[in-house]
Amino acid sequence: MSSFKVEGGNRLKGEIIPQGAKNEALQIISAVLLTSQEVIIHKIPQIRDVLKLIDLLGDLGVETRDLGNESYSFKASNVKLDFLETEDFKNKAAQLRGSIMILGPLLGRFGTAKMPSPGGDKIGRRRVDTHFVGFQKLGAKFNYDATTSFYSVDGSHLKGAYMHLDEASVTGTANIIMAAVLASGKTTIYNAACEPYIQQLCKMLTRMGAKIDGIGSNLLRIQGVDSLSGTEHTLLPDMIEVGSFIGLAAMTQSDLTIKDAKIDELGIIPDTFSRLGIQMEFKGDDIHVPSQSHYEIETFIDGSILTIADAIWPGLTPDLLSVILVTATQAKGTVLIHQKMFESRLFFVDKLIDMGAQIILCDPHRATVIGLNREHALRGITMTSPDIRAGVSLLIAAMSADGVSTIHNIDQIDRGYQYIDQRLNALGANIKRID
């Protein structure tokens, strides 16, 4: 297990380029299984979850080549389905929640798929019903072996169908889309997720020959085709990293410019940080966050305490609530953070309270943050990262604190943020990695 030793109180200055989007990468990389032709993907983040998925595809027989500069070539012309029966597949796939994204492409192209219960962050219940109900609507049959936690899916006769998703699941929508593009007939998906990453997947599949209408909306219509061809695709910047850097700049009173942030694809993320009082300047696709000694949280029009809650797109992504909560600890004012989706994601606030933050954990979904207005700095402590987003939030807190902090279990942070210590140290941070 690795750790970070963080010396707080250092102001950062300079430019930083966000990595390619992790959540988009897991979908796009899985989609290469839909064709026997070459697919080239640019701006692939060098993070643990993504590299593990690439490794898993290699074991499945996908020819993968690192082209350099975060670009990869994939060619799935000799997929080895018998690998799905091995203990090696079970072990590797179980370690990676993103492995569930290969189900849709395998069903669409080969009519069969297997998968152990996927891994990932322990942030609460993360059911996969939406995926499997969608596959069933398309005519697939599945069996779940509770003793081995293994799913087996038979999709040998997939046929288009109408479906209304029980939740607008991003990964569920992506998986169903990838199965439906090669199913016979027309598929209609209502209450589909419409995040930019889903739009990116649909645009890529359309370039490969898929027929998809309604991209960007929650109503998708897909006409199945016989086969798909190769293509070239560039991932969006990671919106979670962009938001993390905005919060980091405010907390540490740093002067940062976030380059090539694709502002039009960020939705209400910049506006949400603005409501915390954080100043930003937009120059083309760059976001400049100037050094600020103070920032003040807005109230609602009637003067009541501001509530910031996650929601399905175009609402605020739940992955940024941890960062927003940490950023609010040094603001002037009070805010209620409402994490609706996951019931364990706010439990990291006990570490912030130990650092001196004023936070009331109302219940598993809500926390009230009373900003310190920099009158009292957070203090360095020893803590453990529980998940990716809480981990980077604790890193932000440590960088703003007085003294030295130690963060254990930073493998969680490495799952979502590439070379984060090296990139921030280049801007003036003091983060030491301890293996």
Backbone torsions as a table, in degrees:
resi	resn	phi	psi	omega
1	MET	NA	132.4	-179.6
2	SER	-97.9	160.9	-179.1
3	SER	-139.0	159.8	171.0
4	PHE	-110.4	134.1	168.6
5	LYS	-106.5	115.8	-169.2
6	VAL	-117.0	122.1	172.4
7	GLU	-92.2	115.3	-176.7
8	GLY	-80.1	172.0	174.1
9	GLY	88.5	5.6	179.6
10	ASN	-94.1	128.7	176.5
11	ARG	-87.4	137.7	-178.7
12	LEU	-98.9	154.4	177.9
13	LYS	-151.5	135.2	175.8
14	GLY	137.5	-160.9	-177.0
15	GLU	-114.6	145.3	177.5
16	ILE	-138.7	139.6	-179.5
17	ILE	-104.8	123.5	178.7
18	PRO	-67.0	148.1	178.0
19	GLN	-71.2	168.7	171.5
20	GLY	-64.0	152.6	-172.3
21	ALA	-68.8	121.4	179.7
22	LYS	-59.9	-49.9	-174.7
23	ASN	-67.9	-30.6	174.2
24	GLU	-71.8	-40.5	-175.9
25	ALA	-58.6	-41.8	-177.2
26	LEU	-63.2	-35.9	177.7
27	GLN	-74.0	-48.4	-174.8
28	ILE	-64.6	-42.2	-179.8
29	ILE	-65.4	-39.5	177.7
30	SER	-63.1	-32.8	-176.7
31	ALA	-66.5	-15.0	179.6
32	VAL	-65.8	-18.9	178.5
33	LEU	-69.6	-12.5	-176.1
34	LEU	-79.0	-9.9	-177.4
35	THR	-139.9	153.1	175.6
36	SER	-87.7	-7.3	-177.9
37	GLN	-90.9	165.6	-176.0
38	GLU	-69.7	137.1	173.4
39	VAL	-124.4	126.8	178.5
40	ILE	-109.7	129.1	-177.6
41	ILE	-123.1	130.1	-178.7
42	HIS	-106.0	156.6	176.7
43	LYS	63.2	41.6	176.4
44	ILE	-77.7	123.0	-178.0
45	PRO	-69.1	139.5	-179.0
46	GLN	-88.9	68.3	-178.1
47	ILE	-123.0	160.2	-169.2
48	ARG	-57.9	-48.4	-176.1
49	ASP	-61.5	-41.9	-178.2
50	VAL	-70.3	-43.7	-179.6
51	LEU	-65.8	-33.8	176.0
52	LYS	-65.8	-38.3	178.4
53	LEU	-66.7	-41.5	177.1
54	ILE	-61.3	-42.0	177.5
55	ASP	-62.2	-40.9	179.2
56	LEU	-63.8	-41.0	177.8
57	LEU	-64.9	-37.3	176.7
58	GLY	-60.8	-41.3	176.7
59	ASP	-64.6	-28.8	178.7
60	LEU	-76.8	-5.3	178.8
61	GLY	103.8	2.1	177.7
62	VAL	-74.5	126.9	177.6
63	GLU	-76.4	114.7	-178.3
64	THR	-116.9	137.9	178.6
65	ARG	-133.2	129.1	174.9
66	ASP	-83.1	112.2	-176.9
67	LEU	-87.8	-2.6	-177.0
68	GLY	86.4	161.5	178.8
69	ASN	55.3	38.5	175.7
70	GLU	65.5	25.6	177.0
71	SER	-114.4	141.6	-178.9
72	TYR	-134.4	149.7	172.2
73	SER	-110.2	137.0	178.6
74	PHE	-128.2	139.0	175.1
75	LYS	-143.1	110.7	-175.6
76	ALA	-101.2	57.1	-178.0
77	SER	-90.2	-15.4	-179.0
78	ASN	-134.3	62.3	-178.6
79	VAL	-71.7	132.4	-178.3
80	LYS	-101.1	93.1	-177.6
81	LEU	-66.2	-23.6	-179.7
82	ASP	-67.3	-17.3	176.7
83	PHE	-63.5	-26.6	179.6
84	LEU	-63.7	-19.1	-177.9
85	GLU	-89.4	-4.6	-171.1
86	THR	-89.7	157.6	176.2
87	GLU	-68.4	-30.3	178.8
88	ASP	-63.0	-43.3	177.7
89	PHE	-62.7	-45.6	-178.7
90	LYS	-58.5	-44.3	-178.4
91	ASN	-66.9	-44.3	-177.4
92	LYS	-70.8	-43.2	-177.9
93	ALA	-67.9	-33.0	-178.6
94	ALA	-69.3	-20.7	-178.8
95	GLN	-82.8	-8.3	-168.5
96	LEU	-133.3	115.2	179.6
97	ARG	-64.1	-34.2	-179.2
98	GLY	-64.4	-13.2	179.5
99	SER	-62.5	-22.5	179.6
100	ILE	-63.9	-18.8	-177.9
101	MET	-72.6	-9.9	178.1
102	ILE	-84.3	-9.9	-178.3
103	LEU	-62.4	-50.7	-177.7
104	GLY	-58.5	-50.9	178.6
105	PRO	-61.1	-40.1	179.3
106	LEU	-64.5	-42.2	178.2
107	LEU	-65.5	-43.5	-177.7
108	GLY	-63.6	-42.3	-174.6
109	ARG	-92.6	-36.2	-172.4
110	PHE	-114.3	-12.5	176.9
111	GLY	77.4	11.6	179.2
112	THR	-153.7	151.7	178.1
113	ALA	-162.7	152.9	175.2
114	LYS	-138.5	152.8	-176.7
115	MET	-163.3	130.5	170.0
116	PRO	-75.6	164.3	175.5
117	SER	-56.3	125.2	-174.5
118	PRO	-71.4	156.4	178.8
119	GLY	-88.2	-145.8	179.5
120	GLY	116.9	-170.7	-177.2
121	ASP	-66.5	145.9	174.4
122	LYS	-94.3	78.1	-175.4
123	ILE	-117.3	16.4	-177.7
124	GLY	122.3	-178.3	-177.4
125	ARG	-66.3	129.0	-179.9
126	ARG	-130.1	82.0	-173.7
127	ARG	-74.6	158.0	-179.3
128	VAL	-117.2	18.7	-178.1
129	ASP	-57.0	-41.0	-176.7
130	THR	-58.3	-40.9	178.5
131	HIS	-58.7	-53.6	-170.9
132	PHE	-74.8	-34.2	175.4
133	VAL	-64.2	-39.1	176.2
134	GLY	-62.4	-44.5	177.4
135	PHE	-61.5	-39.7	178.8
136	GLN	-63.4	-39.0	177.1
137	LYS	-59.9	-32.3	178.8
138	LEU	-81.1	-1.9	176.7
139	GLY	104.5	3.3	179.7
140	ALA	-77.5	154.7	175.8
141	LYS	-122.1	137.2	-178.8
142	PHE	-134.5	156.3	179.0
143	ASN	-131.5	134.4	178.1
144	TYR	-114.9	121.5	178.4
145	ASP	-96.0	104.4	-175.7
146	ALA	-66.0	-26.0	-178.7
147	THR	-72.1	-31.2	-179.8
148	THR	-109.9	-3.4	-176.3
149	SER	53.4	47.5	-174.8
150	PHE	-124.4	132.7	177.1
151	TYR	-101.1	135.2	172.1
152	SER	-122.6	129.9	-175.0
153	VAL	-126.9	129.7	175.8
154	ASP	-107.9	113.1	179.2
155	GLY	-123.9	41.0	-174.3
156	SER	-70.4	-16.2	-180.0
157	HIS	-134.1	60.0	-180.0
158	LEU	-69.8	135.9	-178.9
159	LYS	-137.9	137.4	-178.9
160	GLY	-54.7	149.3	-177.6
161	ALA	-155.8	165.4	172.3
162	TYR	-91.3	137.4	177.0
163	MET	-147.6	144.9	174.2
164	HIS	-115.7	109.0	-175.5
165	LEU	-65.4	139.6	-179.6
166	ASP	-71.6	-21.2	172.5
167	GLU	-149.7	150.5	-178.4
168	ALA	-81.0	62.7	-178.1
169	SER	-71.7	129.1	179.5
170	VAL	-66.3	-51.4	-178.8
171	THR	-69.3	-35.7	177.3
172	GLY	-63.6	-45.1	177.8
173	THR	-60.7	-45.7	-179.0
174	ALA	-61.1	-44.3	-179.1
175	ASN	-62.8	-43.7	180.0
176	ILE	-65.9	-40.4	177.3
177	ILE	-58.2	-46.0	-175.7
178	MET	-67.7	-28.2	174.7
179	ALA	-77.2	-38.1	-173.0
180	ALA	-72.9	-28.3	-175.4
181	VAL	-64.5	-22.8	178.4
182	LEU	-111.2	6.3	175.2
183	ALA	-80.2	154.8	178.8
184	SER	-77.4	140.1	176.6
185	GLY	87.4	-167.6	-173.4
186	LYS	-103.5	134.2	175.9
187	THR	-114.8	133.6	174.7
188	THR	-117.1	123.6	-179.8
189	ILE	-115.6	112.1	178.3
190	TYR	-103.5	150.8	-172.1
191	ASN	62.1	34.4	176.3
192	ALA	-73.6	147.4	170.6
193	ALA	-65.6	147.2	-177.4
194	CYS	-132.1	24.2	175.5
195	GLU	-53.0	155.7	176.0
196	PRO	-52.2	-32.2	-179.3
197	TYR	-68.6	-35.5	174.2
198	ILE	-67.2	-40.3	178.0
199	GLN	-62.2	-41.5	178.2
200	GLN	-61.4	-43.8	178.8
201	LEU	-61.4	-45.4	-178.8
202	CYS	-63.8	-40.4	179.1
203	LYS	-65.4	-39.8	177.7
204	MET	-63.6	-47.8	-179.2
205	LEU	-62.8	-35.6	177.5
206	THR	-63.8	-40.4	176.6
207	ARG	-64.5	-27.0	179.7
208	MET	-82.1	-7.0	177.7
209	GLY	115.7	-0.5	177.7
210	ALA	-71.5	157.4	178.6
211	LYS	-116.7	102.6	-175.7
212	ILE	-129.7	125.6	175.5
213	ASP	-113.2	149.8	177.4
214	GLY	92.0	16.4	-178.6
215	ILE	-58.9	129.4	-178.3
216	GLY	98.0	-8.0	178.3
217	SER	-112.4	178.3	178.1
218	ASN	-96.5	13.3	176.8
219	LEU	-127.3	106.7	-178.2
220	LEU	-108.7	138.6	174.5
221	ARG	-122.2	123.8	-174.2
222	ILE	-123.6	125.1	173.5
223	GLN	-100.7	116.9	-176.6
224	GLY	-63.3	147.1	176.9
225	VAL	-123.5	168.3	-176.2
226	ASP	-76.9	-35.0	-176.5
227	SER	-158.4	163.6	177.9
228	LEU	-122.6	154.4	-179.8
229	SER	-105.9	179.7	179.3
230	GLY	-77.8	171.9	179.9
231	THR	-164.4	-178.3	175.5
232	GLU	-129.9	139.5	-172.6
233	HIS	-145.8	142.6	176.0
234	THR	-117.9	127.7	-178.8
235	LEU	-72.4	150.3	173.2
236	LEU	-70.4	159.2	169.7
237	PRO	-63.0	150.2	-178.0
238	ASP	-75.1	112.5	-176.8
239	MET	-64.7	-27.1	179.5
240	ILE	-71.5	-37.9	176.5
241	GLU	-67.5	-40.0	178.3
242	VAL	-58.4	-48.9	178.2
243	GLY	-62.6	-38.3	178.4
244	SER	-61.7	-39.5	-179.4
245	PHE	-70.8	-34.1	176.4
246	ILE	-63.0	-48.1	178.7
247	GLY	-63.6	-40.3	178.5
248	LEU	-60.7	-44.6	-179.4
249	ALA	-61.2	-42.8	-178.9
250	ALA	-66.3	-45.5	-176.5
251	MET	-64.7	-36.1	-175.0
252	THR	-100.1	7.4	-178.6
253	GLN	54.4	41.2	-176.8
254	SER	-94.7	161.6	176.3
255	ASP	-111.0	99.6	-174.3
256	LEU	-121.8	144.1	170.3
257	THR	-117.7	120.0	179.2
258	ILE	-94.1	111.9	-172.2
259	LYS	-85.1	146.4	171.3
260	ASP	49.4	53.6	-174.6
261	ALA	-86.3	-5.7	-177.4
262	LYS	52.6	63.3	-172.3
263	ILE	-56.9	-36.7	-178.8
264	ASP	-64.3	-17.5	-178.9
265	GLU	-98.7	3.8	-175.0
266	LEU	-90.6	-7.3	179.4
267	GLY	60.8	-133.3	-175.9
268	ILE	-92.0	11.0	-178.8
269	ILE	-58.2	-52.2	179.0
270	PRO	-60.5	-39.7	-180.0
271	ASP	-63.3	-36.2	-179.6
272	THR	-65.1	-43.7	177.2
273	PHE	-68.1	-31.3	175.6
274	SER	-62.8	-34.4	179.9
275	ARG	-69.0	-18.6	172.7
276	LEU	-82.4	-3.7	179.1
277	GLY	95.2	8.3	-176.5
278	ILE	-82.7	127.6	179.6
279	GLN	-82.8	141.5	177.0
280	MET	-143.6	146.2	174.8
281	GLU	-120.4	132.3	-178.3
282	PHE	-106.5	122.2	-179.3
283	LYS	-126.8	97.6	-173.1
284	GLY	65.3	-121.2	177.0
285	ASP	-101.8	12.6	179.2
286	ASP	-99.3	144.7	176.1
287	ILE	-116.0	118.3	176.9
288	HIS	-101.5	122.6	176.2
289	VAL	-108.7	105.0	-178.9
290	PRO	-74.1	159.6	177.3
291	SER	-64.2	129.8	-178.5
292	GLN	-128.0	128.3	177.2
293	SER	-77.4	-26.3	179.6
294	HIS	-146.0	150.4	170.1
295	TYR	-145.7	140.7	-170.3
296	GLU	-118.8	130.9	-179.1
297	ILE	-73.2	135.0	176.0
298	GLU	-69.6	162.5	167.9
299	THR	-113.4	168.8	171.4
300	PHE	-68.9	167.5	-174.3
301	ILE	-56.5	-35.7	-179.1
302	ASP	-83.3	5.4	177.8
303	GLY	90.4	-1.4	-179.4
304	SER	-75.5	163.4	-174.7
305	ILE	-65.1	135.5	179.0
306	LEU	-65.5	138.3	172.0
307	THR	-114.9	130.8	174.2
308	ILE	-117.2	121.2	-175.8
309	ALA	-130.7	152.6	175.2
310	ASP	-80.7	160.0	179.7
311	ALA	-162.0	162.5	174.9
312	ILE	-65.4	153.9	-179.1
313	TRP	-58.8	136.2	14.6
314	PRO	-89.8	22.9	173.5
315	GLY	-75.2	-173.6	-175.0
316	LEU	-79.3	131.1	178.7
317	THR	-64.1	134.6	179.3
318	PRO	-64.2	-20.6	-177.8
319	ASP	-66.9	-14.4	-178.2
320	LEU	-102.2	-5.2	-176.0
321	LEU	-63.7	-34.8	178.8
322	SER	-62.8	-42.3	179.0
323	VAL	-66.6	-42.4	179.7
324	ILE	-62.5	-41.3	178.6
325	LEU	-60.2	-47.9	179.7
326	VAL	-62.4	-43.1	-178.4
327	THR	-61.5	-34.8	-178.5
328	ALA	-69.1	-19.0	-175.2
329	THR	-64.3	-25.0	-180.0
330	GLN	-110.4	10.5	175.8
331	ALA	-82.0	170.7	170.3
332	LYS	-95.9	123.5	179.8
333	GLY	118.8	-175.4	-174.8
334	THR	-130.0	145.1	179.0
335	VAL	-144.1	143.4	174.0
336	LEU	-99.6	120.2	177.4
337	ILE	-96.4	122.8	-177.5
338	HIS	-117.7	103.5	178.4
339	GLN	-93.5	99.6	-172.4
340	LYS	-82.2	-28.9	-166.1
341	MET	-84.8	-43.2	-173.8
342	PHE	-120.2	132.1	-172.6
343	GLU	-87.9	-1.3	-179.6
344	SER	-119.0	5.6	-170.8
345	ARG	-77.9	-21.2	-178.0
346	LEU	-93.0	0.3	-175.0
347	PHE	-69.9	-9.4	178.4
348	PHE	-75.8	-7.0	-175.6
349	VAL	-66.0	-18.1	177.8
350	ASP	-61.6	-32.6	176.6
351	LYS	-66.4	-40.4	179.8
352	LEU	-66.9	-38.3	176.8
353	ILE	-62.4	-40.3	176.1
354	ASP	-62.5	-27.3	179.2
355	MET	-82.1	-7.5	178.3
356	GLY	110.2	1.5	178.4
357	ALA	-69.8	150.4	177.3
358	GLN	-101.9	99.3	-175.9
359	ILE	-136.0	135.3	173.4
360	ILE	-110.6	114.7	175.6
361	LEU	-83.2	102.4	-173.9
362	CYS	-70.4	-40.7	179.5
363	ASP	-167.5	-178.8	-176.5
364	PRO	-59.8	-16.6	-174.8
365	HIS	-109.9	-11.7	-172.5
366	ARG	-134.9	138.7	175.7
367	ALA	-138.3	134.8	175.4
368	THR	-99.9	125.3	-178.9
369	VAL	-108.4	123.3	176.7
370	ILE	-103.9	107.1	-173.5
371	GLY	-63.4	141.5	-178.8
372	LEU	-85.2	-10.9	179.3
373	ASN	53.3	31.6	179.7
374	ARG	61.0	11.7	176.7
375	GLU	-70.9	-27.1	176.9
376	HIS	-135.1	118.5	178.4
377	ALA	-73.6	150.2	170.0
378	LEU	-64.7	156.6	-179.5
379	ARG	-114.5	146.6	-179.1
380	GLY	-68.8	138.5	178.5
381	ILE	-142.3	178.2	172.1
382	THR	-101.9	131.2	-175.4
383	MET	-149.4	173.2	-178.4
384	THR	-126.9	135.0	179.2
385	SER	-77.8	121.4	-179.3
386	PRO	-85.3	-27.7	179.8
387	ASP	-157.5	177.7	-174.5
388	ILE	-58.2	-55.3	-171.2
389	ARG	-73.0	-40.6	174.8
390	ALA	-63.3	-36.0	-179.5
391	GLY	-60.5	-47.9	-179.6
392	VAL	-71.1	-28.6	176.5
393	SER	-66.6	-40.9	176.6
394	LEU	-66.3	-34.5	175.9
395	LEU	-63.0	-42.9	177.4
396	ILE	-61.6	-44.4	178.8
397	ALA	-60.7	-43.8	-179.3
398	ALA	-63.8	-37.5	-179.4
399	MET	-68.8	-24.1	180.0
400	SER	-93.1	-10.2	-170.4
401	ALA	-82.4	161.3	169.7
402	ASP	-80.1	133.5	176.4
403	GLY	90.7	-164.6	-173.9
404	VAL	-109.4	135.4	175.7
405	SER	-117.3	149.8	172.9
406	THR	-120.0	127.5	179.4
407	ILE	-115.3	115.5	178.6
408	HIS	-89.4	166.6	177.0
409	ASN	60.7	41.2	-178.8
410	ILE	-75.7	-1.7	171.1
411	ASP	-56.5	-31.2	176.7
412	GLN	-62.1	-43.7	179.1
413	ILE	-64.8	-40.7	-179.8
414	ASP	-62.3	-23.5	178.3
415	ARG	-65.2	-25.0	-173.9
416	GLY	-123.6	-12.7	-175.4
417	TYR	-132.4	118.8	-174.4
418	GLN	-82.4	130.1	175.4
419	TYR	46.7	39.2	-170.9
420	ILE	-60.7	-36.9	-179.8
421	ASP	-67.4	-43.5	-179.5
422	GLN	-64.8	-42.2	-177.1
423	ARG	-67.1	-40.2	-179.3
424	LEU	-76.6	-35.0	176.4
425	ASN	-62.0	-33.0	179.0
426	ALA	-65.7	-17.9	-179.6
427	LEU	-101.4	-0.7	176.9
428	GLY	119.6	1.2	176.9
429	ALA	-73.7	165.9	176.9
430	ASN	-128.7	85.6	-177.2
431	ILE	-121.6	121.4	178.9
432	LYS	-111.4	131.8	178.3
433	ARG	-89.7	128.7	179.9
434	ILE	-118.7	117.3	180.0
435	ASP	-93.0	NA	NA
